[in-house]
């Protein structure tokens, strides 16, 4: 059991508190508005813990888990004995700098310091703190209480030991961290996602298909494989010679598709309005909050489906007898 | 009940026969090597029918379904009374031209004529036949017995009526057809897939991450949403203002990711070899055939998961009470 501090109690910070508390850790919670942490964040955290206790039981009640979360009134109090701090405040480099200066001064020197930033390079606010070798980005997918992927990315100053320790701690908490080896805008997940969306915007904009078609291609086509195996294992299974054989046969097609893609397509407001209109006809904007809860239940259903096969689908080594 | 003819009994042709027979249609099967159709294709079709009878029961036994499939010795015999012909022969434009000339001459004039091609534009071999208005591409995802998405694409000569009738027939058979409005290399699914893979090859080639990381980002990140909702509905649910609000906040990031993507990245054999080595360490090439069967079972598990929520996740109109 480690002592974890979550700084910031928005959607992301609350979900992190859920992750760490469910993993058995003691969680110190801090928000610049302490009454928000107590009166808004804690009730929502309890609700999420209840939902997860049903959908992905750990053997503990939601209340038992919640009892390990404690709200603190200052950053210094919250981080004083911490082993790991996860910051999830506003995406503003000046705010992050100031918060991390305070965290770094008050936390033990060996305490790991992680930022949830998705929009900023960690080096912009983590390099100048006391002991910068312990600080890095741990970029979650929202909400990390439901989606296990985490992208760890060091600054130039981060030590390999700190990243390794974070990887161990997060894996033990049920997350699936990858290490991004150099800073890059958008990290990996958003680059993949928005590269595909960019080509989709091109195909829609040039009249080949609609946004509805794109969504159907993904849910009724691509994702039926990707829910169990990623794009590289998919290719490996698509040729008798494995990936090398696949590239031998279809490498020219792969290169052609990449060269033909127009991911810099300059879509405009009219195209956005038409897509929004279709989406709103399927799901009115007023129903989005409820639909988010539905989406999160579907995420858990997909994870349960994945686990029903012992995770073989997640590009781990398949046991021969499984096949 | 319609009379469907499947020309070609490779992986794709066999899977089409399974789709149409399970939907209650009479299926005429033809292969240039009639003994292959009888002695290789039919036993494999029976095996797939048995697996599907367990995983996605229709109320009929596999044998009852198989009894509706009949092997014919000539194309003329196979298509003489057909309502719909699905061609799945070799991806060779001269072969397709010759096969479609024969089909078009012998089939009734109102019979729909579909090609499974994934690599050729339909106009290259469907425009010059007798009654070209009834001919189009119906590009499946392999295997169509398990993956419902189909991409319909007309040539310049195809009538809207033919495409509409094909859409109805395929939908009634449990498939999910989209209509690609203009010919485009790779149609939609492969363009999306290989645009994302191209950016992944760039990120791996430039040392940001590994192929293992990419596969994990997809299975433990992106696909947890995409198994239920496509990328546009995902964005719609990610902002209180829906898609329009999402683009207002994150449009600049979307454009930046698209502009920064290097989908024309010139990956080489060394990179392919390294990726193959990792994949083969996870799944030896000798185990691929067994792994394909496992993958197809996972596809059915994912579809069962999707259906467990009445298909709300597939960008259909959600019923308010579901939320």
Interface residues (C-beta under 8 A of the other chain):
Chain A: X119 X141 X142 X146 X147 X148 X149 X151 X176 X178 X179 X180 X181 X182 X184 X185 X186 X188 X189 X190 X191 X192 X193 X194 X195 X196 X197 X198 X199 X200 X201 X203 X206 X207 X208 X209 X211 X212 X213 X214 X215 X216 X217 X218 X219 X220 X221 X222 X223 X224 X225 X226 X227 X228 X229 X230 X231 X232 X233 X235 X236 X237 X238 X239 X240 X241 X242 X243 X244 X245 X247 X251 X253 X254 X255 X256 X257 X258 X259 X260 X261 X263 X264 X265 X266 X272 X273 X275 X276 X279 X280 X281 X282 X283 X285 X287 X288 X289 X290 X291 X292 X293 X294 X295 X298 X299 X301 X302 X303 X304 X305 X306 X308 X309 X312 X313 X314 X315 X316 X317 X318 X320 X322 X323
Chain B: X119 X141 X142 X146 X147 X148 X149 X151 X176 X178 X179 X180 X181 X182 X184 X185 X186 X188 X189 X190 X191 X192 X193 X194 X195 X196 X197 X198 X199 X200 X201 X203 X206 X207 X208 X209 X211 X212 X213 X214 X215 X216 X217 X218 X219 X220 X221 X222 X223 X224 X225 X226 X227 X228 X229 X230 X231 X232 X233 X235 X236 X237 X238 X239 X240 X241 X242 X243 X244 X245 X247 X251 X253 X254 X255 X256 X257 X258 X259 X260 X261 X263 X264 X265 X266 X272 X273 X275 X276 X279 X280 X281 X282 X283 X285 X287 X288 X289 X290 X291 X292 X293 X294 X295 X298 X299 X301 X302 X303 X304 X305 X306 X308 X309 X312 X313 X314 X315 X316 X317 X318 X320 X322 X323
